[in-house]
Amino acid sequence: MNTINKLQDIFRDVFDDDEIEINQDMTANDLEDWDSLMHIQLLVAAEEKFSIKFSTAEVLNLKNVGDFVALIDKKLENK
């Protein structure tokens, strides 16, 4: 399973919605319930799922799901 598929499972779990389909260009504006609290929950769930940690600077630079996937992949390569 690739990173975006694993991330989609995280989104579905965090938002409690099995219908969510994420894509590279998706942003918080695309999901009604994606607020700052949900953003933190997504980050924590991703850290747990992939066994990685994000810095504040890395998180602040994320613009969309594609950036999130790229950051996760970069972290996994450097493990």
A tleap script that builds the chain and sets N, CA, C and O, in Angstrom:
source leaprc.protein.ff14SB
mol = sequence {
  NMET ASN THR ILE ASN LYS LEU GLN ASP ILE
  PHE ARG ASP VAL PHE ASP ASP ASP GLU ILE
  GLU ILE ASN GLN ASP MET THR ALA ASN ASP
  LEU GLU ASP TRP ASP SER LEU MET HIE ILE
  GLN LEU LEU VAL ALA ALA GLU GLU LYS PHE
  SER ILE LYS PHE SER THR ALA GLU VAL LEU
  ASN LEU LYS ASN VAL GLY ASP PHE VAL ALA
  LEU ILE ASP LYS LYS LEU GLU ASN CLYS
}
set mol.1.N position { 0.853 -1.189 0.000 }
set mol.1.CA position { 0.000 0.000 0.000 }
set mol.1.C position { 0.891 1.242 0.000 }
set mol.1.O position { 1.791 1.361 0.832 }
set mol.2.N position { 0.644 2.164 -0.928 }
set mol.2.CA position { 1.492 3.350 -1.007 }
set mol.2.C position { 1.071 4.415 0.021 }
set mol.2.O position { 0.052 4.278 0.698 }
set mol.3.N position { 1.856 5.441 0.115 }
set mol.3.CA position { 1.660 6.464 1.150 }
set mol.3.C position { 0.298 7.132 1.060 }
set mol.3.O position { -0.363 7.306 2.084 }
set mol.4.N position { -0.139 7.512 -0.134 }
set mol.4.CA position { -1.417 8.227 -0.226 }
set mol.4.C position { -2.586 7.327 0.177 }
set mol.4.O position { -3.568 7.811 0.739 }
set mol.5.N position { -2.494 6.037 -0.100 }
set mol.5.CA position { -3.558 5.124 0.320 }
set mol.5.C position { -3.588 4.953 1.832 }
set mol.5.O position { -4.659 4.896 2.436 }
set mol.6.N position { -2.401 4.871 2.444 }
set mol.6.CA position { -2.326 4.790 3.901 }
set mol.6.C position { -2.856 6.085 4.520 }
set mol.6.O position { -3.564 6.059 5.527 }
set mol.7.N position { -2.508 7.206 3.909 }
set mol.7.CA position { -2.972 8.497 4.400 }
set mol.7.C position { -4.489 8.616 4.256 }
set mol.7.O position { -5.151 9.192 5.119 }
set mol.8.N position { -5.029 8.083 3.191 }
set mol.8.CA position { -6.483 8.107 3.012 }
set mol.8.C position { -7.167 7.335 4.143 }
set mol.8.O position { -8.205 7.767 4.645 }
set mol.9.N position { -6.598 6.206 4.543 }
set mol.9.CA position { -7.143 5.453 5.678 }
set mol.9.C position { -7.124 6.304 6.942 }
set mol.9.O position { -8.065 6.266 7.736 }
set mol.10.N position { -6.054 7.071 7.128 }
set mol.10.CA position { -5.955 7.960 8.292 }
set mol.10.C position { -7.043 9.028 8.235 }
set mol.10.O position { -7.713 9.285 9.235 }
set mol.11.N position { -7.222 9.653 7.065 }
set mol.11.CA position { -8.266 10.668 6.913 }
set mol.11.C position { -9.637 10.076 7.240 }
set mol.11.O position { -10.428 10.683 7.962 }
set mol.12.N position { -9.905 8.901 6.708 }
set mol.12.CA position { -11.208 8.262 6.947 }
set mol.12.C position { -11.415 7.972 8.420 }
set mol.12.O position { -12.523 8.124 8.936 }
set mol.13.N position { -10.359 7.557 9.101 }
set mol.13.CA position { -10.447 7.261 10.526 }
set mol.13.C position { -10.636 8.544 11.343 }
set mol.13.O position { -11.526 8.615 12.189 }
set mol.14.N position { -9.807 9.546 11.092 }
set mol.14.CA position { -9.865 10.799 11.855 }
set mol.14.C position { -11.207 11.507 11.652 }
set mol.14.O position { -11.798 12.012 12.606 }
set mol.15.N position { -11.682 11.539 10.407 }
set mol.15.CA position { -12.946 12.226 10.118 }
set mol.15.C position { -14.155 11.311 10.276 }
set mol.15.O position { -15.292 11.751 10.100 }
set mol.16.N position { -13.921 10.043 10.605 }
set mol.16.CA position { -14.984 9.061 10.775 }
set mol.16.C position { -15.924 9.051 9.568 }
set mol.16.O position { -17.146 9.123 9.702 }
set mol.17.N position { -15.305 8.958 8.373 }
set mol.17.CA position { -16.055 8.991 7.115 }
set mol.17.C position { -15.362 8.084 6.092 }
set mol.17.O position { -14.314 8.431 5.548 }
set mol.18.N position { -15.962 6.925 5.842 }
set mol.18.CA position { -15.370 5.956 4.910 }
set mol.18.C position { -15.504 6.365 3.453 }
set mol.18.O position { -15.001 5.671 2.570 }
set mol.19.N position { -16.174 7.478 3.188 }
set mol.19.CA position { -16.388 7.932 1.811 }
set mol.19.C position { -15.325 8.929 1.334 }
set mol.19.O position { -15.274 9.261 0.150 }
set mol.20.N position { -14.482 9.402 2.247 }
set mol.20.CA position { -13.476 10.410 1.876 }
set mol.20.C position { -12.508 9.840 0.852 }
set mol.20.O position { -11.952 8.756 1.028 }
set mol.21.N position { -12.324 10.591 -0.214 }
set mol.21.CA position { -11.336 10.264 -1.249 }
set mol.21.C position { -10.376 11.443 -1.325 }
set mol.21.O position { -10.751 12.527 -1.771 }
set mol.22.N position { -9.131 11.230 -0.888 }
set mol.22.CA position { -8.167 12.328 -0.933 }
set mol.22.C position { -7.422 12.310 -2.257 }
set mol.22.O position { -7.366 11.290 -2.945 }
set mol.23.N position { -6.846 13.466 -2.602 }
set mol.23.CA position { -5.998 13.570 -3.785 }
set mol.23.C position { -4.881 14.566 -3.497 }
set mol.23.O position { -4.911 15.270 -2.487 }
set mol.24.N position { -3.908 14.621 -4.379 }
set mol.24.CA position { -2.703 15.439 -4.171 }
set mol.24.C position { -3.006 16.926 -3.949 }
set mol.24.O position { -2.298 17.601 -3.202 }
set mol.25.N position { -4.051 17.428 -4.594 }
set mol.25.CA position { -4.350 18.862 -4.538 }
set mol.25.C position { -5.297 19.254 -3.405 }
set mol.25.O position { -5.568 20.439 -3.211 }
set mol.26.N position { -5.797 18.288 -2.666 }
set mol.26.CA position { -6.770 18.567 -1.601 }
set mol.26.C position { -6.158 19.427 -0.500 }
set mol.26.O position { -5.006 19.243 -0.108 }
set mol.27.N position { -6.968 20.377 -0.011 }
set mol.27.CA position { -6.562 21.223 1.110 }
set mol.27.C position { -7.663 21.195 2.167 }
set mol.27.O position { -8.715 20.588 1.970 }
set mol.28.N position { -7.407 21.855 3.278 }
set mol.28.CA position { -8.398 21.929 4.354 }
set mol.28.C position { -9.702 22.570 3.872 }
set mol.28.O position { -10.767 22.292 4.422 }
set mol.29.N position { -9.624 23.414 2.864 }
set mol.29.CA position { -10.833 24.056 2.333 }
set mol.29.C position { -11.773 23.068 1.648 }
set mol.29.O position { -12.951 23.365 1.450 }
set mol.30.N position { -11.257 21.898 1.289 }
set mol.30.CA position { -12.051 20.903 0.569 }
set mol.30.C position { -12.881 19.998 1.474 }
set mol.30.O position { -13.780 19.304 0.999 }
set mol.31.N position { -12.587 20.001 2.774 }
set mol.31.CA position { -13.343 19.185 3.721 }
set mol.31.C position { -13.942 20.092 4.789 }
set mol.31.O position { -13.229 20.822 5.478 }
set mol.32.N position { -15.237 20.033 4.909 }
set mol.32.CA position { -15.953 20.932 5.813 }
set mol.32.C position { -15.467 20.843 7.255 }
set mol.32.O position { -15.358 21.865 7.933 }
set mol.33.N position { -15.174 19.639 7.731 }
set mol.33.CA position { -14.793 19.457 9.136 }
set mol.33.C position { -13.298 19.594 9.404 }
set mol.33.O position { -12.856 19.400 10.536 }
set mol.34.N position { -12.506 19.928 8.367 }
set mol.34.CA position { -11.054 20.006 8.533 }
set mol.34.C position { -10.692 21.360 9.135 }
set mol.34.O position { -10.474 22.340 8.423 }
set mol.35.N position { -10.633 21.386 10.466 }
set mol.35.CA position { -10.247 22.602 11.181 }
set mol.35.C position { -8.886 22.356 11.845 }
set mol.35.O position { -8.239 21.341 11.590 }
set mol.36.N position { -8.468 23.277 12.682 }
set mol.36.CA position { -7.132 23.157 13.281 }
set mol.36.C position { -7.019 21.930 14.184 }
set mol.36.O position { -5.965 21.295 14.223 }
set mol.37.N position { -8.075 21.589 14.903 }
set mol.37.CA position { -8.042 20.409 15.758 }
set mol.37.C position { -7.911 19.139 14.913 }
set mol.37.O position { -7.125 18.251 15.242 }
set mol.38.N position { -8.673 19.054 13.834 }
set mol.38.CA position { -8.586 17.891 12.950 }
set mol.38.C position { -7.199 17.810 12.299 }
set mol.38.O position { -6.670 16.722 12.075 }
set mol.39.N position { -6.627 18.973 12.004 }
set mol.39.CA position { -5.296 19.013 11.403 }
set mol.39.C position { -4.272 18.376 12.350 }
set mol.39.O position { -3.432 17.581 11.929 }
set mol.40.N position { -4.354 18.733 13.611 }
set mol.40.CA position { -3.448 18.162 14.614 }
set mol.40.C position { -3.674 16.654 14.741 }
set mol.40.O position { -2.720 15.881 14.836 }
set mol.41.N position { -4.939 16.247 14.742 }
set mol.41.CA position { -5.243 14.818 14.840 }
set mol.41.C position { -4.697 14.053 13.632 }
set mol.41.O position { -4.205 12.934 13.777 }
set mol.42.N position { -4.782 14.649 12.450 }
set mol.42.CA position { -4.218 14.021 11.250 }
set mol.42.C position { -2.701 13.859 11.377 }
set mol.42.O position { -2.148 12.808 11.056 }
set mol.43.N position { -2.046 14.910 11.847 }
set mol.43.CA position { -0.586 14.870 11.998 }
set mol.43.C position { -0.166 13.805 13.000 }
set mol.43.O position { 0.761 13.037 12.741 }
set mol.44.N position { -0.839 13.756 14.136 }
set mol.44.CA position { -0.501 12.778 15.168 }
set mol.44.C position { -0.761 11.357 14.666 }
set mol.44.O position { 0.050 10.459 14.890 }
set mol.45.N position { -1.888 11.157 13.989 }
set mol.45.CA position { -2.213 9.829 13.457 }
set mol.45.C position { -1.185 9.396 12.415 }
set mol.45.O position { -0.803 8.227 12.369 }
set mol.46.N position { -0.734 10.334 11.579 }
set mol.46.CA position { 0.277 10.022 10.561 }
set mol.46.C position { 1.609 9.693 11.226 }
set mol.46.O position { 2.297 8.762 10.808 }
set mol.47.N position { 1.973 10.448 12.253 }
set mol.47.CA position { 3.218 10.162 12.970 }
set mol.47.C position { 3.189 8.747 13.547 }
set mol.47.O position { 4.176 8.016 13.471 }
set mol.48.N position { 2.055 8.374 14.119 }
set mol.48.CA position { 1.925 7.039 14.706 }
set mol.48.C position { 1.950 5.952 13.631 }
set mol.48.O position { 2.654 4.952 13.770 }
set mol.49.N position { 1.189 6.149 12.571 }
set mol.49.CA position { 1.066 5.136 11.508 }
set mol.49.C position { 2.409 4.875 10.828 }
set mol.49.O position { 2.760 3.728 10.551 }
set mol.50.N position { 3.161 5.952 10.562 }
set mol.50.CA position { 4.411 5.820 9.824 }
set mol.50.C position { 5.650 5.785 10.724 }
set mol.50.O position { 6.769 5.641 10.233 }
set mol.51.N position { 5.453 5.916 12.036 }
set mol.51.CA position { 6.560 5.936 13.012 }
set mol.51.C position { 7.578 7.023 12.675 }
set mol.51.O position { 8.780 6.768 12.604 }
set mol.52.N position { 7.073 8.239 12.470 }
set mol.52.CA position { 7.910 9.398 12.169 }
set mol.52.C position { 7.460 10.573 13.037 }
set mol.52.O position { 6.427 10.499 13.702 }
set mol.53.N position { 8.230 11.647 13.028 }
set mol.53.CA position { 7.876 12.875 13.755 }
set mol.53.C position { 8.024 14.066 12.820 }
set mol.53.O position { 8.960 14.131 12.023 }
set mol.54.N position { 7.087 15.010 12.927 }
set mol.54.CA position { 7.135 16.231 12.130 }
set mol.54.C position { 7.571 17.394 13.005 }
set mol.54.O position { 7.197 17.474 14.175 }
set mol.55.N position { 8.368 18.299 12.432 }
set mol.55.CA position { 8.716 19.531 13.144 }
set mol.55.C position { 7.651 20.585 12.825 }
set mol.55.O position { 6.907 20.462 11.853 }
set mol.56.N position { 7.597 21.602 13.648 }
set mol.56.CA position { 6.648 22.695 13.423 }
set mol.56.C position { 6.902 23.351 12.072 }
set mol.56.O position { 5.959 23.654 11.341 }
set mol.57.N position { 8.162 23.570 11.739 }
set mol.57.CA position { 8.500 24.211 10.460 }
set mol.57.C position { 8.002 23.370 9.282 }
set mol.57.O position { 7.482 23.914 8.308 }
set mol.58.N position { 8.160 22.050 9.367 }
set mol.58.CA position { 7.687 21.175 8.287 }
set mol.58.C position { 6.175 21.279 8.123 }
set mol.58.O position { 5.662 21.360 7.007 }
set mol.59.N position { 5.482 21.277 9.234 }
set mol.59.CA position { 4.012 21.338 9.207 }
set mol.59.C position { 3.539 22.675 8.641 }
set mol.59.O position { 2.576 22.720 7.876 }
set mol.60.N position { 4.200 23.745 9.006 }
set mol.60.CA position { 3.795 25.074 8.531 }
set mol.60.C position { 3.982 25.229 7.025 }
set mol.60.O position { 3.325 26.063 6.401 }
set mol.61.N position { 4.872 24.435 6.438 }
set mol.61.CA position { 5.129 24.521 4.999 }
set mol.61.C position { 4.179 23.679 4.151 }
set mol.61.O position { 4.217 23.753 2.923 }
set mol.62.N position { 3.328 22.881 4.796 }
set mol.62.CA position { 2.404 22.038 4.040 }
set mol.62.C position { 1.293 22.884 3.421 }
set mol.62.O position { 0.638 23.666 4.109 }
set mol.63.N position { 1.092 22.718 2.116 }
set mol.63.CA position { 0.061 23.490 1.414 }
set mol.63.C position { -1.129 22.618 1.000 }
set mol.63.O position { -2.244 23.113 0.841 }
set mol.64.N position { -0.877 21.306 0.826 }
set mol.64.CA position { -1.946 20.404 0.396 }
set mol.64.C position { -1.564 18.961 0.731 }
set mol.64.O position { -0.496 18.708 1.287 }
set mol.65.N position { -2.436 18.029 0.392 }
set mol.65.CA position { -2.189 16.618 0.681 }
set mol.65.C position { -0.935 16.126 -0.041 }
set mol.65.O position { -0.188 15.312 0.502 }
set mol.66.N position { -0.701 16.610 -1.253 }
set mol.66.CA position { 0.500 16.219 -1.992 }
set mol.66.C position { 1.776 16.554 -1.239 }
set mol.66.O position { 2.709 15.752 -1.205 }
set mol.67.N position { 1.821 17.748 -0.629 }
set mol.67.CA position { 2.973 18.131 0.187 }
set mol.67.C position { 3.116 17.205 1.396 }
set mol.67.O position { 4.226 16.847 1.789 }
set mol.68.N position { 1.973 16.822 1.981 }
set mol.68.CA position { 1.957 15.936 3.140 }
set mol.68.C position { 2.536 14.566 2.753 }
set mol.68.O position { 3.358 14.005 3.477 }
set mol.69.N position { 2.103 14.045 1.623 }
set mol.69.CA position { 2.605 12.756 1.120 }
set mol.69.C position { 4.108 12.841 0.865 }
set mol.69.O position { 4.856 11.942 1.251 }
set mol.70.N position { 4.551 13.920 0.215 }
set mol.70.CA position { 5.980 14.095 -0.095 }
set mol.70.C position { 6.807 14.162 1.190 }
set mol.70.O position { 7.892 13.586 1.263 }
set mol.71.N position { 6.296 14.861 2.198 }
set mol.71.CA position { 7.009 14.970 3.470 }
set mol.71.C position { 7.116 13.599 4.145 }
set mol.71.O position { 8.177 13.239 4.655 }
set mol.72.N position { 6.035 12.849 4.150 }
set mol.72.CA position { 6.051 11.510 4.744 }
set mol.72.C position { 7.060 10.634 4.010 }
set mol.72.O position { 7.874 9.961 4.642 }
set mol.73.N position { 7.011 10.639 2.677 }
set mol.73.CA position { 7.943 9.826 1.897 }
set mol.73.C position { 9.397 10.204 2.181 }
set mol.73.O position { 10.259 9.333 2.296 }
set mol.74.N position { 9.664 11.504 2.294 }
set mol.74.CA position { 11.027 11.981 2.594 }
set mol.74.C position { 11.470 11.470 3.969 }
set mol.74.O position { 12.603 11.018 4.131 }
set mol.75.N position { 10.581 11.542 4.944 }
set mol.75.CA position { 10.903 11.072 6.286 }
set mol.75.C position { 11.173 9.568 6.290 }
set mol.75.O position { 12.085 9.097 6.969 }
set mol.76.N position { 10.379 8.825 5.534 }
set mol.76.CA position { 10.549 7.369 5.478 }
set mol.76.C position { 11.870 6.988 4.802 }
set mol.76.O position { 12.513 6.013 5.192 }
set mol.77.N position { 12.268 7.759 3.790 }
set mol.77.CA position { 13.550 7.500 3.111 }
set mol.77.C position { 14.729 7.726 4.064 }
set mol.77.O position { 15.745 7.037 3.973 }
set mol.78.N position { 14.593 8.676 4.964 }
set mol.78.CA position { 15.678 9.056 5.863 }
set mol.78.C position { 15.704 8.263 7.165 }
set mol.78.O position { 16.532 8.526 8.037 }
set mol.79.N position { 14.803 7.295 7.300 }
set mol.79.CA position { 14.766 6.511 8.538 }
set mol.79.C position { 15.901 5.521 8.602 }
set mol.79.O position { 16.019 4.780 9.577 }
savepdb mol mol.pdb
quit
